[in-house]
Amino acid sequence: MKKRALEHLIQNILEEKLKEGIIKNPARVLLERPPREELGDFSTNLAMLLSRKEQKPPRQIAELIVPSIEALDCVERVTVEGQGFINIHIKRECWFETLREILEKRDSYGDCPHVGNGRKVQVEFVSANPTGPLHIGHGRGAAVGDALANILSSAGYEVTKEYYINDVGRQMSMLGYSLYVRYLELLGKNIPLPEDHYQGEYIREIAQSFLQKYGTEYAEDPFEKHSQLFIEFAKDSILSGIKKDLEDFGVSFDVWFSEKSLFERGLVDATIEELKARGVVYEKEGALWFRTTGFGDDKDRVLIKNDGSTTYFASDVAYHREKLLRGFHTIVDVWGADHHGYAPRIRALFSALGEDPERLKIVLIQLVSLKRGGRPVAMSTRKAEFVTLREVMDEVGKDAVRFIFLTRKADAHLEFDLELAKRQAPENPVYYVQYCHARIMSILEFARKNNITIPHSPSTRLLERLELKEELSIIKHLSRFEEVVESSASSFEPHRVTFYLRELAGLFHPYYNTHRVVSEDSELSSARLTLCMATAEVVRKGLRLLGVEAPSKM
């Protein structure tokens, strides 16, 4: 029994009461799952919502509705608790429909296309500057953004995954000059590299590649003469590494959007002209300002500096206007927590353009601290000031990294223990969930080898053999999967799927350890194998949404 299906049935009851004049005011029926099992499977505060409008005590209103709810085929009994909460207990046999639905839908179980209904969503994530390799903070953003895109697709949205390449500005000049210095260093020339430039060992590796390609051709020329060559070579080398790291991390993008293209296509100038036409920019001290305070920002922002150069904010404004022009219903930006202050100014752009600022959704990614056996570690071998995603992936594997990055809400600080991530033990969250799937695959393979029937459309009579409380708890949890996908999509919180899978594994493992699935009782074996198969389908689908493999053997 799904929550949405029962909500629909009770909504129909309320509509009938309205037609009959028993209830005078409409209301939307919303069900919740009570905090304690004895309170029922679902509860609603419908009577309390109607109380003021109907000018009757909640319990009196409940008495008008409860008999009709009790008459529903799936309902075992209804109780009214406290001030007027209506608690609903579902018949045991009605839960079995969940297993049949899972086996029928397989990988599409949990999809909720009615939520997105085909609306276009863009998810822009990672977007690390092409000035160095991805660090573990970028990796967490990649895991969150990619899982969120998967979940939104499952919820019926048409999703575009996008990476924004910051390939203009002073940072790129600094990158090109860093390569130039390391290139000359390889040729025996000692030119000091400014402290604020890129010091990592990876620059020396790029310089070696540059030397192999061009030899000493540029050894005697000043940087300014060939600056664009050095910039492009360094950028392309780093971007190639970023793409390889993301590919190995299971992340792909539909669009790689260059900041430089905003200028080449005249989009920055066009955006500024539109803002001028709307009267939301002004000149002050030789600079051009965007009056973002008129739309909720704490201060106005500079678009063009007094030297005539554009700010990073000008590019951001043009880029988000371009997103709107592409017709996305919702625009999702996955940013590092240090970008928190950017939200009001970008929302100000939406308001200034006459768009609903709620179309912009911002997911902030908090920091990751690395530990080994509970102790802080600094494991970078590249002499940079960060730990790379590649280093962590190489040590513990892609699946462990992705899953653990998704074990907490994105804007909460995350501690990543390398030793725990490699441990084959219940306290390792990814192992615990993956082992649930592998365990079931082993059971199903044993059943097949022993010619034990696993029905794909089990009868109610067969499923009634699932009499244990643990079995019903697993089935009820399986029935919640679509709700979890929907709430994850609506809240832009992919960690909800991770929590759900850990809870499901937490129900299955003790059940398996206590009760034999395959026994001399062939009918009971078939019923329990059906439960196992349905559980495996949901675990596999949930892991796929997170971008994590569901192994058959471990």
Buried (B, 14 or more C-beta within 10 A) or exposed (E): BBBEEBBEBBBEBBEEBBEEEBBEEEBEBEBEBBEEEEBBBBBBBBBBBBBEEBEBBBBEBBBBBBEBBEEBEBBBEBBBBEEBBBBBBBBBEBBBBBBBBBBEEEEEBBBBEEBBEEBBBBBBBBBBBBBBBBBBBBBBBBBBBBBBBBBBBBBBBBBBBBBBBBBBBEBBBBBBBBBBBBBBBBEEEEEEBEEEBBBBEBBBBBBEBBBEEBEEEBBEEEBEEBBEBBBEBBBEBBBEBBBEBBEEBBBEBEEEBBBBBBBEEEBBBBBBEBBEEEEBBEEEEEBBBBBBBEBEBEEBBBBBBEEEEBBBBBBBBBBBBBBBEEEBBBBBBBBBBEBEEBBBBBBBBBBBBEBEBEBBBBBBBBBBBBBBEEEEBEEBEBEBEBBBBBBBBEBBBBBBBBBBBBBBBBBEEBBBBBBBBBBEEEEBBBBBBBBBBBBBBEBBEEBEEEEBBBBEEBEEEBBEBBEBEBBBBBBBBBBBBBBBBBBBBBEBBBBBBBBBBBBBBBBBBEBBEEEEBBEEEEEBBBBBBBBBBBBBBBBBBBBBBBBBBBBBEE
